[in-house]
Amino acid sequence: MAEALITLSGFLVIVSISITLMNPLLSVVKRENFFTLLKADLYYAQLYALSHQREQSIIITGETNRYYINDSRYALDLLVYRTYPADIAVKPGTMPLTFKFLPDGNISRFGTILVHAYGDFYRITFQLGRGRFYVADE
């Protein structure tokens, strides 16, 4: 009986240590998931604008932690609608949080958008011409 209690207490110590180590890992996974989804959605909007020859508006609302992509002509025609965790703050940098992908795949504005995610700062930079963008940490 004593051996079973010692084994059980050892198991509980290992489980409690692993649970405390999971919290930082969870924030890393949430941050990576946000950037992966955002990049995929932006590429999708760009491809949709190219293939359908219509402007696609990207609107990020930092106050409500949402972003959506819709056809510029038909405001009710949502292509993508996503919410992201409250621990992630998206703010305008040199570029506002509303922009468009044009029918040729280029972006209507260029500049940076700032992201504060789980204690780290990131910059999403949209380049002039061809609609390319990248994410960099600061």
Phi, psi and chi 1 to 4 in degrees:
 res  aa     phi    psi   chi1   chi2   chi3   chi4
   1 MET       -  -41.6 -175.8   71.6  163.8      -
   2 ALA   -65.2  -38.1      -      -      -      -
   3 GLU   -64.9  -37.7  -64.5  155.2   -6.8      -
   4 ALA   -66.5  -39.2      -      -      -      -
   5 LEU   -66.8  -39.0  -73.4  175.6      -      -
   6 ILE   -65.5  -42.7  -68.9  171.7      -      -
   7 THR   -64.1  -43.6  -54.9      -      -      -
   8 LEU   -64.9  -40.4 -176.8   61.1      -      -
   9 SER   -67.3  -37.6   64.8      -      -      -
  10 GLY   -62.8  -42.1      -      -      -      -
  11 PHE   -62.9  -42.3  177.7   73.2      -      -
  12 LEU   -65.3  -36.8  -71.8  174.8      -      -
  13 VAL   -64.8  -43.7  166.6      -      -      -
  14 ILE   -63.6  -43.3  -69.1  172.0      -      -
  15 VAL   -64.9  -43.2  167.3      -      -      -
  16 SER   -66.1  -36.5   64.4      -      -      -
  17 ILE   -66.9  -42.8  -71.0  172.2      -      -
  18 SER   -67.3  -32.8   64.2      -      -      -
  19 ILE   -67.6  -40.4  -72.9  174.5      -      -
  20 THR   -68.3  -28.4   58.1      -      -      -
  21 LEU   -80.6  -15.0  -65.7  176.4      -      -
  22 MET   -75.5  -26.9  -72.5  -66.3  -98.6      -
  23 ASN   -60.2  -49.9 -145.4    8.0      -      -
  24 PRO   -63.5  -34.2  -20.4   29.9      -      -
  25 LEU   -65.5  -37.4 -177.8   62.7      -      -
  26 LEU   -64.4  -40.7 -176.7   61.8      -      -
  27 SER   -66.5  -36.1   64.3      -      -      -
  28 VAL   -64.7  -42.3  168.3      -      -      -
  29 VAL   -65.6  -41.6  169.0      -      -      -
  30 LYS   -64.4  -41.7  -76.0 -177.2  180.0  178.9
  31 ARG   -64.5  -46.5 -179.4  179.8   57.4 -130.1
  32 GLU   -63.3  -38.1  -67.6  -60.1  -42.2      -
  33 ASN   -63.8  -41.5 -174.9   38.3      -      -
  34 PHE   -60.0  -50.9  167.9   73.6      -      -
  35 PHE   -66.8  -37.6  -77.0  118.0      -      -
  36 THR   -63.5  -46.5  -59.0      -      -      -
  37 LEU   -65.6  -42.7  -92.4  174.7      -      -
  38 LEU   -62.2  -45.7 -179.8   63.0      -      -
  39 LYS   -62.8  -43.8  -74.9 -164.9 -104.0 -177.4
  40 ALA   -62.3  -41.1      -      -      -      -
  41 ASP   -67.2  -38.5  -70.3  -21.0      -      -
  42 LEU   -67.5  -40.9  -69.9  173.7      -      -
  43 TYR   -64.3  -38.0  -75.0  131.8      -      -
  44 TYR   -64.3  -43.6  178.0   56.3      -      -
  45 ALA   -63.0  -40.1      -      -      -      -
  46 GLN   -65.7  -44.4 -175.8  179.5   27.0      -
  47 LEU   -65.8  -38.6 -176.0   63.3      -      -
  48 TYR   -65.4  -40.4 -165.4   88.0      -      -
  49 ALA   -62.9  -40.5      -      -      -      -
  50 LEU   -67.7  -46.0  -85.8  167.0      -      -
  51 SER   -74.3  -31.3   63.2      -      -      -
  52 HIS  -101.4   -2.9  -71.1   79.8      -      -
  53 GLN    53.5   45.3  -70.2  -63.9  -58.7      -
  54 ARG  -138.9  144.9  -66.7 -170.7  -61.2 -154.9
  55 GLU   -65.3  141.0  -70.1 -177.8   -6.6      -
  56 GLN  -119.8  122.3  -61.4  -61.1  -49.6      -
  57 SER   -89.9  135.5  -62.6      -      -      -
  58 ILE  -112.2  123.2  -66.1   91.8      -      -
  59 ILE  -126.4  118.7  -59.9  161.9      -      -
  60 ILE  -109.2  122.7  -57.3  170.6      -      -
  61 THR  -107.3  102.2   56.6      -      -      -
  62 GLY   -67.8  -27.9      -      -      -      -
  63 GLU   -70.3  -35.7  -57.2   84.8   28.4      -
  64 THR  -104.4    3.9   58.2      -      -      -
  65 ASN    55.1   54.9  -67.3   -1.4      -      -
  66 ARG  -140.9  157.6  -60.0  179.6 -172.2  159.5
  67 TYR  -145.1  150.5   66.7   88.0      -      -
  68 TYR  -145.7  156.6   56.4   92.6      -      -
  69 ILE  -126.2  129.2  -58.1  167.8      -      -
  70 ASN  -142.4  167.0   65.1   -8.3      -      -
  71 ASP   -71.3  132.3 -165.1  -38.2      -      -
  72 SER   -63.5  -32.1  -66.1      -      -      -
  73 ARG   -78.3  -37.5  -75.9 -168.6 -117.8  161.9
  74 TYR  -114.3   94.8  -49.0  106.6      -      -
  75 ALA   -62.2  -26.8      -      -      -      -
  76 LEU   -85.2   -8.7  -61.7  177.0      -      -
  77 ASP   -87.3   86.2 -172.8   19.6      -      -
  78 LEU   -79.9  129.2  -75.8  178.2      -      -
  79 LEU   -88.7  -44.0 -171.3   62.2      -      -
  80 VAL  -141.8  139.2  173.1      -      -      -
  81 TYR  -139.4  118.1  177.7   80.4      -      -
  82 ARG  -135.2  149.2  -60.3 -127.3 -166.9 -100.1
  83 THR  -112.7  152.2   58.9      -      -      -
  84 TYR  -129.1  163.0   52.7   88.6      -      -
  85 PRO   -58.8  149.9  -22.4   31.0      -      -
  86 ALA   -67.5  -17.8      -      -      -      -
  87 ASP   -77.6   -2.4  -63.2  -25.8      -      -
  88 ILE  -111.1  123.8  -62.2  174.9      -      -
  89 ALA  -113.7  124.9      -      -      -      -
  90 VAL  -109.7  125.5  179.6      -      -      -
  91 LYS  -132.5  151.6  -57.8 -163.3 -176.3 -133.5
  92 PRO   -69.4  141.7   21.3  -27.5      -      -
  93 GLY  -105.0 -106.7      -      -      -      -
  94 THR   -91.0    3.1   59.8      -      -      -
  95 MET  -133.4  138.2  177.6  176.2  166.3      -
  96 PRO   -70.3  168.3   22.8  -29.6      -      -
  97 LEU   -84.5   10.0  -63.2  178.6      -      -
  98 THR  -124.7  123.6  -57.6      -      -      -
  99 PHE  -153.4  175.7   53.8   94.2      -      -
 100 LYS  -134.1  150.0  -63.2  177.0 -176.6  177.6
 101 PHE   -97.6  125.3  -81.9  111.4      -      -
 102 LEU   -81.2  165.1  -55.8  174.4      -      -
 103 PRO   -58.7  -21.9  -26.4   34.1      -      -
 104 ASP   -90.5    4.4   60.9   -3.9      -      -
 105 GLY    92.3   -9.6      -      -      -      -
 106 ASN   -75.7  164.2  -71.6  -25.3      -      -
 107 ILE   -99.5  147.6 -163.5  161.2      -      -
 108 SER   -73.6  -29.3   62.2      -      -      -
 109 ARG  -134.7  158.1  -61.9  177.1  176.4  165.6
 110 PHE  -129.8  155.5   62.2   94.0      -      -
 111 GLY   150.4 -154.1      -      -      -      -
 112 THR  -126.0  150.4   60.3      -      -      -
 113 ILE  -121.2  136.0  -66.9  175.4      -      -
 114 LEU   -99.5  138.5  -55.3  173.7      -      -
 115 VAL  -129.4  128.6  178.2      -      -      -
 116 HIS  -111.6  111.2 -179.8 -106.2      -      -
 117 ALA  -128.8  114.3      -      -      -      -
 118 TYR    52.2   45.6  -59.4   99.5      -      -
 119 GLY    88.4   -6.1      -      -      -      -
 120 ASP  -113.3  152.0  -65.9  -32.1      -      -
 121 PHE  -108.9  137.6  -68.5   94.5      -      -
 122 TYR  -132.0  158.8  -63.3   89.3      -      -
 123 ARG  -131.3  124.0 -175.1 -178.3   57.9 -133.4
 124 ILE   -99.3  117.0  -56.2  171.5      -      -
 125 THR  -109.0  124.8  -57.1      -      -      -
 126 PHE  -103.2  125.0  -67.1   88.6      -      -
 127 GLN   -92.1  153.0  -62.5  174.1  -18.1      -
 128 LEU   -70.9  130.4  179.5   62.6      -      -
 129 GLY    83.5  138.4      -      -      -      -
 130 ARG    64.5   -3.4  -62.5 -162.5 -176.3 -179.3
 131 GLY    69.1   24.8      -      -      -      -
 132 ARG   -79.7  151.6  -67.5 -173.3 -180.0  160.2
 133 PHE  -151.2  161.7   62.8   92.4      -      -
 134 TYR  -151.2  160.1   61.5   90.9      -      -
 135 VAL  -110.4  130.5  176.9      -      -      -
 136 ALA  -133.9  144.0      -      -      -      -
 137 ASP   -88.8  153.4   55.9  -16.1      -      -
 138 GLU  -104.3      -  -69.0 -171.5    0.2      -
